[in-house]
């Protein structure tokens, strides 16, 4: 298992419930058992069961592995429904107005990290961009390590960000790009901070 993160159990909530149901439906449609899927993505059967029942909301790195194992991409797993009547997207293009952004995870992993999707209805995309909110406080044990690459561009506030053994103070306009296999985490210094986060999964890098 290459995702090193301490996760805590949470009471069921609507986003987690809906996501869990989608994972379960996809798993059943692919005729996969809890055991086989859990083994492929490096989770325990019990943990994956909690995800499907909405009692756990894993971080994006874990969800990315689940999506690949189920033959879909991360963003399609997080936001599969069609957009509203204001949708201006067409084949090969996804246009999301500021008031059309949808939360895909709202602190559901119990770490206080919030995500809003910046791309919708664009299957087969190579990148997963999010508007990301860093909380002021994080658990000292929590770090993330996962395959792929990541880019973070700070929009507001100050981010104290750790990659490997290095620590950086990032201010609005600063951009950091790194190999996501290195352990990393961030927090808002002095308050919440917002950033554009773009994830590139490893199987897409060669496309």
N, C-alpha and C positions, 0 to 999 in steps of 0.2 A: 504493500500500500504506500503510494508516494505522496499522499496528502496528509500532512502532519498538522492537526488542528484539534484542540479540545472543544467539544461541542456539548451543550447542555440540553436537556429535554425541556420542551415547552408545552403548554396546554394547546390543544388544537385551535387554530385560527383560520379565518376564511381563505387567505392566500395559500397557506400551507395545505389546507384541505383540498382546494381546487387543483393545486399542483400534484398532490399525492394521487388524486383520482386520475389525472392525465397519465401519470407514470404507470399506474396499475392497468389502465385501459390499453396503453401501448404494449406493456409487457405481455398481457393476455393475447393481444392481437398478434404478437410475434411468437406466441406459444412458448414463452420463457417462464421458468419457475423462479420463485424468489431466490432459491439456492443458487441457481446457475447465474442469474444476473448479479447477485451479491458477490459471488466469487470473481466474476469477470471485472467488476469495477473496484474490487478490493474492500468491500464492506462486509459486515456480518448480516446474516439473514434477519436477525432481530432489529438491527438498525434500519435496514431497508424497509421492513414492515412498518416501522414507526414513521418513515417518510411517506409511505403510501397512505397511512391513516391520518396524516396531518399532525403528528406529535413531534416531528423533527423537521426543521427546515435547514438543509445542509448548505454550505457555501457554494458559490458558483463553480469552483473547481470540481467538486463532487458531482454537481448536476451536469457539468460538461461531460464527465465520464459516463454518466448514466445515459445521457442523450446519444452519445456515440454508440454505446452498446445496443441501444434500441433503434438505431438506424435513422436518427434525426439529428438536428443541430440544437445548440443550446437555446437560441432565441425562439425557435419554433416550439420547444418544450415549455418555455416560460410564458409565451403569449401566442397561443395557437389560433385564437379567434379572429374573425374579420374585424376590421376597424369600423368606426361609425360612418354615417352618411357623409361626413366631412373628409373621408379618405381621398387623398389626391394621388395615391400610388398607382402605378401602372406596371406593366411587364418590365422587369429589369430596373425599376426605380421605386424607391421608398421615400416618400416625403412625409415627415411627421411635424406638424405645427406645435408650437410651444404648449398650447392648451390640450394637445392630444397625447402627450406623454402618459404612459401608464406605468404604475409601480409594478415591478415584478417580484421584488423581495423588499419588505418593509421591516427591517430589523428582525426578520423571522429566524435567522440563525442564532438568535440570542446574543449576538455580539454588538448590535446597534448599527451595523452597516446597512444603508438603504440604497436601493437601485431603482432607476427609472430607465426604461428602454428608449433608445433614440432611433431604433429601426424597427419597423413592423412589416409583416407580410412580405418578406424578401427571403424566400426559402433558398437554401444552397449558398448563402452568403459566406464569405471567408472571415469576416470580422464580427465581433459582438460588442457594439459600443453602448455604454451606459452613462447616465448622469449619476454620480456616486457621491454619497454623503459619508464623510468620516466622522465618527462620534468622538467626543472629547475623551471618554474613558474606554479602555479596552482591557480584557483579561490579560494578565502578564504572561500566561501560559500559551496564549493563542498566536500561532504563526501559520502561514499558508505556504505550501510547496506543491506545485502541480506542473504537469508538462505544458509546453507552449510558451508564448511570449505575451508581454503586457506593456501597455503604454498608459501613463498617467499624466494629464495636463491639468494643473490646478487652476480653478476658476475663481474661487473666493476663499478667504481664510488662510490659515497657515497649517500645513500638513507636516507632522513629524513622521518620516517614513524610514523604515529599516529594510535593507536588502543585504542578505548575508550578514557579515559582521559590521557593515557600514550603516551609519545613521545620517539622514539628510533632512534639512529644514527647507521645505518647498513653499514658495509664495506664489500668488497669482501670476500666471504667465510662465512659470517654471514647468518643465516637462522631463519626466524620467521614463526610460525604456529599459527593460531588463528581461533576462531569462527567468521565466516563472518557476523553473526548477529550483532556484535559489529561495531559501526561506524569506518571507517578507510579510510585512504588516504596516499599518499606518493609523494615525489618530489625528484628530483636529487639535492643534495646540492653541489653548486659550478659548476654545469653543468649536462648534461644528465647522467643517470645511467641505467645500464641494469641488469636484473634479470630473473631467471627462476621462473615463476609463475604457480602453479598447483591448479586448482579449483576442488573441489569435491561437486557435487550437493547433496542435502539432500535425494532425493529419491533413490540415489545410495548407500548411506551409509550402508543400511541394506542388500545389495546384497552379 
